[in-house]
């Protein structure tokens, strides 16, 4: 149970935990590389630890001490057939990217996860991997876990993805690295490009042209030193809190500002928020900077189209922020929210309504009426880490006390979230 009370002020200089997407990939690529990969700034959350566990079960030596990880890579075909099922826990990134990796391996493996993973759609990666020649089975013809994969000789494909999904794109590209010929993925909009950037850091030739990404088969990865920047998706909760709480200012150091992830910054500025980006630099092909955030008077806005893939994980806390803006905020084209850890459209609406917020669900998003006073409420994260944090932020702007049940889910992406909030709020 997490308890949150109305905040009078937020201030300080902080760092947020390492980027979850980059942490996953650093471990995966390090395991497939030749030689040692040393990772600093790793996110020791439940999802990323599931990735480590899966590779250990395939014979990879991985030492982890807090946010420091050392991976002894054995090359692409150094993995061993696992004796047990590979349990990904609650991690959609782990299961979908692992499917692409296992599709290349000359052995049999079974991927499974928790109750939430069992409900999430898998055919979006199973379909194209089958086109490449992998044998994959699962419930409802591969739509749901567990997934039984027998990899082998693959052929490159030119795949037009119906969704802009970094997980789908990454699974296909990883399989393509050991497929015959060239593999290309074309998306309706550019999704997160952490895979492309990190593959380049590991020595892979990746070609990016507009919404098309291509790799040639037969390439090898080389071990690297990887520094993981702070996760902008985690920073988003603190950015929103500062925007809503009067007399607040916060410096968030060493945050990843990958342009495929900075939709939250664009939205904050579109709503009239003051946010400054300073000390920009490039680390392992990833842009990094410090963010200076200030309390601001916000206005409603429209969030749709190509912007959605760049802030899909931040929509719950953007909805919270919109309740305190002047006017109405409309979120469209966000159907993908329905297949996250929870149906985040339904969950955001149900939980924010408990505060007295005026939020209307739509088929592809929601409409939030701003300028609404919030009152403390009894909230349930429903096991969704981003819902838990978003509602904690709402509690900072609500009168009275807010309690959040199942708050342990927050540790998936932001260990120490409650302690950090307590440290920077007055």
N, C-alpha and C positions, 0 to 999 in steps of 0.2 A: 504494500500500500504506500503510495506517495501522497504527501499532503503539501498543498501549495496555497499561499495566501496572497492577497493583493500586494503588489510591489509599489513602493514609493519612488524607487530609483534603481537603475542598473548601471554599473560602471566598473571599469577595470581593463586589464590587458591579459588576454588568455590565448590558449591554443585548444583546438578541438581535436578529437581522436583522428587517427589516420583515415584516409579515404578507403571506404570499404571495397569499391570496385577495383581500385589499384592494388590493394592488399591481396585480394583473391588472385589476381593475375600474376603478381610478383611470385607468389608461391607456386602456382601452376607452371609458369614459364621457367622458373628456376628448376623445378623437378624435371622438366623435359629438356633442359639445356645440358650442355657438356661442361662440367666443372662446377665450381661453388658459386652460389648467389647469396649475398648478404643483404638483408633488408632491414632498414631502420624506419621508425615511424609506423610500423605495422599496427593494424587495428586488431587487438586481441578480443574481439567480440565473438559471440557464439557462431555466427555464420562463417567467419574466416577460419575459426578453429575447426569447423567441419571440413573445410577444404584441406587443411593440414592433416586431419585424421584420415581422409580418403587416400591421400598420397602415401602416408605411412603404411596403410594396409596394402599398398602396391609396392612396398619395399624401398621407399625413398627415406633416407635419413634426414630428419628435420629437427633442429634444435630451436626451441622458442622460449625466450625469457622476456616477458612483458611485451614491449613493442620492438624487440630485436629478434630477428629470425635468420637462421643459417640453413640453407637448403643445399644438400649435396646431390647435384644433378647427375643422372646416368645416361643422358641422351634420350632421344625420342623413343627408342625401343628398349630402354632400360627398366621399364615398369614390369612388375611381376603380376601374374594372374592372382587376384585376391581370393583368399579362402572363404571370406565372409562377404555378405552384401555391403556395399558402400553406402553408408548412411549420411546424407547431406543435411540432416536436421531440418531447419526452416529456410535453407538457402537456395533460392531460385537460380542465382548466378552459378553456384557450384554445380547443380544438377545439369543445367543446360550446357555450360561450357565443357563439363566432364563428358557429356554425351558426344560432343565433337571430338574430344581427345580419344575416348574409348573406341570410337568408330574406326580409328586407324590401327588399333592394337590387335595382334594375332591371338587373342584369347577371349574368354567369356567373362562378363562382369554384370552384376545387377546393381542398379541405382535405386535407392528409395529414400524417403524422408518422413517428416512428421505429418500430422493430420492435415495441416494447411497445404503442404506440398502435394499431398495426394489429390487435392482439388484443383490444382493449377494446370493449365493446358500445356501439354508436351508435344503434341503433333506438329506444332509450328517449327520445332527443331527435328523431330523424328522424320517428318516428310522429306525435307531436303537431304538429310543424311542417308535415308533409304535410296533416294535418287542417285546418290554417289556410290552406292553399292554396299552400305552397311546393313547388317541384319539386326533389326530391333523389334522387340515385341513388348507389349504392355497392356494394361486394361483398356478396353474399348479400342482395340487395334492401335495401341500406342498413344492414345490421347492422355492417359493418366498413368502414374507410377503404380507399382515398380516397373522400371524399364530394364529388360534383359537385352544386353548388347553383345553381339559377336562381331568384332571388327575384322578388318582384312584389307584386301586390295581395293582402293577407291579410285574413282575417276572424277576429274574436275567437272564442275557444272557452272552454268551462268544462271544464277537464281534471282528472280525478282520477288522480293519479300513483300507480302501484303501489309506488313506492319513495320514501323520504324522501331526496331528492337535491337539494342546492343547485344543482348544475350543470343538472339537468333543469328545475327551477323557473325558474332565471335565463334559460335559453335561451328558454323560452316567454314569460316576462314581457317580455324584450327585443323579441321579435317582436311581442308585443302592443302595444308602444308605438307601432307604426306600422300596426296592424291596425284594421279597421273595427269599432267597438263596443268592448265590454269583454272583456278576457281574464282568466280566473281559473284559479288552480292550487290544488288541494286535495291535501294530503299526508297519509299515515298518521300521521306525527309531524312536528313542526316541524324543518326542516333549517336549516343556517346561513342567516342573514338579512342577510349583508353587502350583497347586491344591493339589497334593499328599503331599507336604511339609507342606502346611498350614492346611490341614485336620489333619495331625499328631499333629500340634501345638494346634489344638482345641480338641484333645483327641480321634481321630478316628484311628482305626487300618487299615492301608493301606499296602498291600503287593506288592512289586515291584521285579520282576524277569526278567532281560533283558528288552525286549520291552513289557512285559506283566505287567499290573497293575490290582489288584483285591481288591474289598471291599465286606464285608458282609452286608446284610440288617439289619435294626433295630437298628442302632447305633445312639447315640445322641452327639451333640456338646456342649461344655462348653465355656462360655464367656472367653475372654483372653485380655491381653494387647498386642497390635501388633505395632511394629515399622517397618515402611515401608522404605526400603533403596532407594537410588537414582536409577533412571531407567537407565540401561546401554544402552537402545535404544536411550534415550535422550543424554547420554554422548557420544554416537557414533558420533554425528554431530560435537562435539567439538574436539574429538580425530582426526577426519579427517581434521578438519580445522588446527589444530596444525601441523599435518604431512605435510601439504602443504605450510604453511606460514613460511618463513625463520626466524631463530633466535627466535623461539617460544618454550615455555615450559609452562605446565599447570598442576596443582594438582587438581584432582576431588575427593572430599572426600565422604566417606560413600556410595559407589556404590555397588549395588547388582552384585555379580559375580557368580550367579547360572550357573553351567557348561552347562545347556541346553540353555543358553543365551549368552555365551561368544565367539561365532563364530567370532564376530568382532575383538576380541583380537587376535585370532588365525590367522585371515587374515592379520591384521596389521603386526604381527610378520613374517608371511610368505612373506610379501612384503618387509621386511627389516626394518620395523618401530621399533623405540625404545619406549617401554612401560613397566613400572615397576609396579608390584602389591605389595603393602606394607600394614602392619597393618591388616592382614586377621583375621576375627572372624566370629562367627555364631550367628545370631539373628533370633529368631522364626523359627529355622530350615533352614534359608536362609544364605548362605555365603555372607559376606560383606567385602569390602576392600577399600583402597584409591588407586587411579591410578595416577602415575606420567608419563606424556606424553611429548615427545620431538620431535621437527622437525626432519625429517629423509628423506634421499634419498630413494625413493621407487622403487620397481621393479614389473612388471606385474606378475600375478599368475593365477591359475585355481581354481575356486570355484564351487564345485559340490557335489553330493551325500549326505552323512549323515551330512555334514556341513550346508547344506541349511536350515533345520528347526531351526538351532541354530542362524541364522542371517537374517531370511527372511525380517524382518522390516528394517534392516540396509542396504539392497542392494542398495536403491537409493543413499545413501551417499557413499557407497563403490564404486559405479560407478563414482561418482564425483572424489573421491580420485584416481581412476585408470587413469583418464585423465592426471594426473600429474606424473604418474609412468613411468619408462623406460620399453619399450616393450608393449606387449599386455596382457590384462586381459580377461579371458573367464569365463562367468557365465552360468552354466547349471543346469538342474533339478529344475528350479524355476518357474514352471507353476503356482504355487500358487499366484504369483505376479499379475496374471490376474484378480483375484477375491478379491482384496483388495479395499480400498476406491476408487481407480481408477485402470485401467489396468496399473500397474506400469511399465511393460515392455515398452508399447507404450508411456506412459507419460514421463518416464525418457529419452527415446530416443528423443522424440519431443522437450523437454525443454532443454536438454543438447546440442542438435544440434544448438540451437539458440546462444549458447556461442562460436560456432565454433568447438566443440568437435566432434570426429570421433567415433560414436557409431552405431553399426549395430544390429538390433533386430533379435532374433531367436525365434523359437516356444517355447523354455523353458528358455530363458534368453537373454543374449546380449554379444557382443564382443566389447571391448573398446580399442582403439588404444591410447597408452600413449604418454607422452611428447608433448602434444598438447597445445599451448598457448590459453588461453581463453580470450574473450572480453566481456565486460559488455553487458547485453541484457535485453529486456523486457520479463518477465517471468510471467506465470500464474500457481498458485498452483493447479488450478482446484478443489479446495475444499479439497485437500489431504494434511494433516498436514506434513507428512514426505517428500512429494515432495517440499513443501514450504521451509522447513528447509534445505533440501539437496541443493536446488538451491541458497539459501542464502550463504551456505558454498562455493559453486562454485563462487559466487560473490566476496568472500574474496580473491580468487586466480586470478580473472579476472581483466584486465585493464579497467579503466573507472568505470562507475556506473551501477549497476544492480537494476532494480525495479521488485518487486514481487507483482502481483495483487492477491486479495483474501487471503492475508496473515493472516487474522483473523483465518483461519483454524488451524494455528499453536497452538492456545490455547487449542486444543483438548488434546494435550499431553505435551506441554511445555509452560505454561503461563510465560510471562516475558522473552521469548527467545531473542527478539530484544534488550531489555534493557541490558541483560547479555552480548550479543555480543558487544554492544557499550562499556561496562565497561572493557572488557578484550582485546580489539583490539586497536592497534595504527596505 
